[in-house]
Amino acid sequence: DVKVTQSSRYLVKRTGEKVFLECVQDMDHENMFWYRQDPGLGLRLIYFSYDVKMKEKGDIPEGYSVSREKKERFSLILESASTNQTSMYLCASSSLSSSGALTIIPQFFGPGTRLTVL
Amino acid sequence: GQNIDQPTEMTATEGAIVQINCTYQTSGFNGLFWYQQHAGEAPTFLSYNVLDGLEEKGRFSSFLSRSKGYSYLLLKELQMKDSASYLCAVTDSNYQLIWGAGTKLIIKP
């Protein structure tokens, strides 16, 4: 059974702390994504990666960074957590499409990490 | 701006049929996805439409009209386990994926 796992389901951190969210996929997918999900809003893309060591900014990258040192692992880093980063964070992965476009292929999601910043 | 509209919440009865609508205003179109998300769980892929018409997958069907900027997800023979949020997402001409806020479907016995 294909799987995307995230390191924590729930996390509570204090303002100013550095936060690491880890995501691992076992499907040998090239593409990986980090989203945040807030009530009343659609998923918002933070960063994505289409290959090891490659990363691209999404719609809301401010306050975040990412790391992809291995194909199966994509980490999201909050350099200095703030209360407005309290959210549900979802990781996803997808395979390559024949055209190379990342957004015409279904994505497989992890269960999410609910982060609270106090 | 780009926009996806879905009803916030719908209620239906077990065994019945429900249609969840999604309208979009995007700069071009390269496909539309439907995902299901149970509370506290990961979204899971349901369907992908890129051409007009109806695609059926068991109890679930998805319809697309590109000229109207409209899609719907049709769920038949509703079961309690279908209680979930249903997310609509559109890929625009720049291959940006835009997500709707989701429709929470409540199934009553």
Contacts between the chains, C-beta under 8 A, distances in Angstrom:
chain1	res1	chain2	res2	distance
A	4	B	42	7.2
A	40	B	8	7.9
A	40	B	101	5.6
A	41	B	101	5.7
A	42	B	4	6.4
A	42	B	87	7.5
A	42	B	89	7.5
A	42	B	98	6.9
A	42	B	99	3.2
A	42	B	100	5.2
A	42	B	101	5.1
A	42	B	102	7.4
A	43	B	43	8.0
A	43	B	87	7.3
A	43	B	89	7.6
A	43	B	99	4.2
A	44	B	99	7.6
A	45	B	97	7.2
A	90	B	42	7.1
A	90	B	43	7.3
A	101	B	30	7.3
A	101	B	91	7.7
A	101	B	95	4.7
A	102	B	95	6.9
A	103	B	30	7.4
A	103	B	31	7.8
A	103	B	91	4.5
A	103	B	95	4.9
A	103	B	96	6.8
A	103	B	97	4.1
A	104	B	30	5.9
A	104	B	31	5.1
A	104	B	48	7.8
A	104	B	50	7.6
A	104	B	91	5.7
A	104	B	95	7.2
A	106	B	33	6.8
A	106	B	45	3.9
A	106	B	48	6.4
A	107	B	45	7.2
A	108	B	42	8.0
A	108	B	45	7.4
A	109	B	42	3.9
A	109	B	43	4.8
A	109	B	44	7.2
A	110	B	42	5.7
A	111	B	40	7.7
A	111	B	41	6.0
A	111	B	42	4.9
A	112	B	40	7.7
A	112	B	41	7.8
A	112	B	42	6.5
